[in-house]
Amino acid sequence: MIYIFDGSLTGLLTAVFEWFERKPGSTSLKSMMLYQPEAFRENLIVATDQEKADRVWVGLQKKLKKDWLRKFYCTYLSEIPEAYDHLFQFTIYIFQNETGAASNYGNDHVMALSKYAKSVEREKHRMEAFIRFQKTGDGMFYTSVDPDFNVLPLISNHFKNRYADQEWIIYDLKRKYGLHYNLKTVEEITIDFASEVNQKNPGLLLMDEKEELYSLLWKDYFKSANIVARKNTKLHVKHVPKRYWKYLTEKQLG
């Protein structure tokens, strides 16, 4: 049996609920975006249900310590296709065993979550260390990123606390959404980069009157879609991987 879900965390947790309702035996979970039909295997498209997902999450909170709840979330943010099935199997394993089962590193799914979460946490720390803002003419501080994993939800509080006195935007070019801090709260924003969008009509941009900011975002978006030839400069700072140099003003090579 293959369960197919919409890729959301709510959908993943709903799939766990459905498994316990149906008890179909050996089952794997795949994202709808990546699913390829397989001969001789039955499948079920999981209808995402917030109430069912909430019940599963409440159950996990009772079975897992906070550090493992974070590992669970970080693994989901990795966006690695195989990670979704590991999360699904891990959750079933946790509910079928006594509290403390997450400490059994002999279990493949426990090991997988630990590995994925570690990689995501490493990316989070690198983003926090290497991001540099540019100040636009209208006083907004802006940076664009394209991290390996979806770490924006994890770095939000860090930048809110560190730059509490200035308005800023961190925009993920790969995932096409960003964080906007308005001196009070951090909100998620998206920008419509459709071809018909004119720079003077920025569509879904939260601050549509800030044309200079929009132009900067527009330029970065299209730059990210192209492969730009760069100088083969020897890496001389061992602890700053070269792929992060683009975030450092002092390391920009032109």
N, C-alpha and C positions, 0 to 999 in steps of 0.2 A: 504494500500500500504506500502511495506517495501523497502527502498532504501538500497542497499548494496554497501559499499565502501571499498577501499583497506587499510584503517587504517591510511593513511597519512593525514596531514593537508591540502594538496592540494586537495586530494580526498574529504575531508569533505566539503571544500568550493565549489568544483565543484558540489557536491550534492545539495547545496543550490541554485546554479545557475540553475540546472536542474529542481528543484522544481518550481521556478518562471517561467521557460519556459513552463512547462507542467501543472502547477496548478492542481495536482491530488487530492487535498483535504487532508484529514487526512493521514499523512505519518510519519513513524518512520525510524530512521537511525541505521544500525547495521554494525559492522565490518565484513568483509568477513571471517576472521579467526574464528569468534565466531558464525557466522550465522547458525541457524538450520531451515530448511524449515518448514513453518507452513501451515497447510491445510486451504484452503479457503482464503488465503491472497496472493494477487499478489505482485510480487517483481520486482525490476529493478536494474540491476548491473550497477553502475555508472562508466563510463569510465573517469578516471582522466585526466583533461585538465588544463594545467598551465594557459593558457590565460583566461579561464572562472574563475578559482580560483582567479587570480589577480584582475579581475573586481569586484568580491565579496569583496575581502580584501580592495580594494580602497574605496568601498562603506561603509564598516564598519569604516574605518578611518574617514570618513566624519560624521558618525552618533555617534561614541563613543569617549569619552575622552581617553587619554593615559592610565589612570589607569585601565579602562575597557578593553582596548586592551590587556593589560598585564594579566588581569584576564582570558580573553579568551584563551590566549596562555598557561598560567599555567594550566588551566583546561584541555586543550588538552594533556599537558605533564603528567597529572595524570595517563593516560592510563586506567582509570576506564571505563569499557564497557558502563555503563549507562551515563557517561559524554559525550560520543559522540552524543547521541541523544539529550541531554540537549543543547549542543552547536548548533546543527542543529536547534532545535526549537527556541532557543534564537535568533539566527541570523534572522530567518524568522520573529520573533516577532519584532525585532529592525527595520527591513526594512518596516514593515507594520504599524509602529507607528511613531509619531513625535520624533524629537531629544530630548533626556532626558528620554526615556522610560526605560533605564537601572537603573534608580533610583527607579523604582517601585518594591520594595521588596515584594509586594504581589503576584508577578508573580513567579510561581514555578521554572522557568528556570533561572531567575535572582538570586533567592536564591541559587539554586544548584551551579551555577558558582561561586558565592561568597564563598560558603562552600568549594568547591574543590580547588579553587585558594588559599585559606587560608592554607589548608593542605599542598599544594605543596610549598608555600612560607616558611612554618615552616620547612619543610624538607630541603629546600635550606639553610636556616640559620644554621641549625644543621650541615649540611655537611661542611659549611664554618668554623664553630667553632671547629669541632671535627676531621677533617682530619689531619693526620700526615704523612709526607713523610719519606721514607727510602732512604738513599743514597747508590747506587750500586757502585761496584768497578770501573766502568768506569765513575763515576761522575754524573750519571743521578739520579734525584730525582723521586721516584715512589710511588704511592699508589693505592690500589684497593678498590673499594666500591661496595655496592649492595643496593642502596637506594630504598625506597618504590616507589618513583616516578622518572620519567626521568628528573632529575634536572641538569645534566651536562651542557645543554645549558644555564642555569641560573647562574652557578657558574664560568663560564669561565673567565669573566672579573675580578672577585674578585681575582682569583689566578694569573692571568696575571699581575695585578697591584701589588699584594702583594709579588710575587716571580719573579719580572721582571729580576733579575740578575742570574737566574739559570734555567737550562733546566729541564722540568718535564713532567711526564705523570700521568694522573688520569684515571684509567680504570674501567669501569662499568662491573662487572662480570656477572650481571644478563642480561644485554642488549647486551653484547659482542661488545662494542665499547668504545673508550676512547678519551681523549684530549691530544694532544702533543704540548707543548710550546717549540719552538726552539730558544728562546731569541729574536724573532722578531714577529712571529705570532702564533696563536693557530690553530692547524689543527685537524680534526677528523681522528682517525686511527681505524682499525679493525685488529683482529688477527684470523687466521684460526686455530682453535683447533681440526681440524679433526684428527682422529686416525692415519692417515698415515703421519702426519706432524712430522718430526724429530726435536729435539731441535737444531740441527746444521743446519737445513734448515727451518727457521721460517716463510716461506711463506709470508703472507701479513703484517707482522710486519714492520712498517715504517723503523726502524733502525735494519735491519736484521743481522748486524755484532755484535750487542751488546748481546752476548750469555748469559751473567750473568743476564741481564734484562729479557730476554726471559724466562730463567729458573724460575725466580721469578714469572713472570706472569703465566707461566704454572702451577707452584705449587699452586698459589692462585686460579686459575681457578678450578682445581680439588678439592681443599679444599672446595670451595663454593658449590660443587655438592654433598658433603657428610655431614651428620649430625654428628658433633663431640661432644662427651660427655664433658660437662664442669662442673666445680665445682659450687655448689650452694652457691655462695658467696653473703652475704647480701649487698644490694645496699646502699652505705653510702654517695654518692654524689647525692642529691635530683634532681638537675637540669641537670644531665647527664644521660639520660636513658641508661639502661644496654646494649641495642642493639647497642649503639654507642661506647661501650668500645673497640671494636676490632679496631677502628681507632686511639685509643690513646695508644701510646707507653708505657706510665706510668701506663696504666690500663690492659695491657696484662697479662693474668693469666696463660699462658703456655698451 
